[in-house]
Amino acid sequence: MRTPVALFGLALVVRLALIATFPDPAYPDSYYYVDVARAIAAGHGLNLDFVWIFAEVGNRIPDPATLPIPSNAHWLPLASFVQVPFIAVLGETAFASALPLALIARDARAGPLVATTAGVLSAVPAAATVFMAQPENFAIMHPLVAATLWCAARGLKGDNRAFAFAGLLVGLASLGRNDGVFLGAAVGLIWLADRIRWWRGRRGSGSWVHVEDRRPISFAAAVGCLVLFLLVMGPWWARQLATFGSISPTSSTGAALWIRTYSEWNSITAEPSVAKFLDQGWGPIIASRLAGLSSALGNYAVVIGSVVLIPFLLIGAIGRLGSRDFTPWFLYTGVVFLTATILYPLHVPGGAFIHSAIGLAPHAAILSIEGVLIVVGWVAARRRSWDEGQAGGVFAWGIVVLVMATAVVFGRSVQGSWDASRQPRLQLAAELDRLDVPSGDRLLSIDAAGMKYFTGRGGVVTPDDPLATIEAVARAYEPRWLIIERDDAARALAPILLGESRPPWIGAPVFAVPSTDGGAPRLALYPVCTSEVDPRCDGG
């Protein structure tokens, strides 16, 4: 019992350290989940006073264009729900949003050495460690997916109750991420494959060839799995149907799946459809899918394996081929890479794949350590001076230390980049308060969720469209201020930030965060004048 407790303690300490060094959310997903949690805690329910992407309002400018709007048309609510009680008690602080996710940890169970070292790798999951304290889905999907695969493996070994319980875990994963349903698909495929194995075995039972006589996962377990899944997801789907007319609004409209370039995800003039997607021809379609697969492989190698684990992971995986303990892991790994390649390859470079793959990390840690021991055993058989057990411990712990070092190096680098984006926004928030900008003034920016988090003011996203379309957005939603950030901005706004041109409805900058390289400002604030009587703009 001491080892699991120690591993939990290690995971907790690591996550609390991450919170202490960077307590804020760091990117749009995290900002959004915190904003939703704060809205719920404040009594506003699942409603937000900003539009982070137009796919959430039908991929067009609504008529009328009103705020607030229902939340979670695209991102799911579990990461927000777990924050609400902490925010209610501790207030709208970064610590209140991060704390509950720091409490989620698991241990890996195998042989003593493998269990302990792989458990440490689960507590400090390679380069992915830095994301584990972010108030979103990494720390949720990490244990949920691993536990689901473990329950499915238990089902293959005759535990029908464990297989049924996997449905509840899949439901929670699906309430956290859209791609959680693919985990459910993998669980369903496990049941179907096991049933086919049984049917084929019965047909060949009279043969001299050995037939595995293990009974399959029962129909009752499959029904129980489905019922528990629906018990979790049913109420949410009912809410989505009542609110948006679809259980998955951004998928049903094609806004997420049928884009040809990633810029179309942020556009309201692209109008993605199956016909437009197919019109680009098979060459670009295949190229984009291969690019998605390449990005997925690269992301997995770096974020999940810190590169150094990958050779040992492959060796360990070969050693476990055919193992019922890892059959669900192999199957789900294939599903994760297949969906990233075919369904959403353009979203992979932005991090969508890692959100799914993070749940593969605990089992991958076990396979990696087993791979280390296989290599040590192979070398020890050829070197009589080696004590295989002692050498195995040395190399296994050496790999753990190396991976933990990469987690520190990668984490510091990532947090540095996050802070570089955060600092101008903190200065902007202070300036808005200094100027006595009313809390009800809307902001027009590339990251409406992030601006809401830092400044407390809602608004609307600047779509990746021509300036005329951005102006139409401004006139529909009547924001009072435009924020342009150099590192992430709609392309049509670049000339404004560079000072080359400015349309009449945008005034001269009233605040800017200068860059250190002498180039365009890192962030600039402009008045927006959609009324002819607004005196803040000078006609460009």
Order of alpha helices (4+ residues) and beta strands (2+ residues): alpha-alpha-beta-beta-beta-alpha-alpha-alpha-alpha-alpha-alpha-alpha-alpha-alpha-alpha-alpha-alpha-alpha-alpha-alpha-alpha-beta-alpha-beta-alpha-beta-alpha-beta-beta
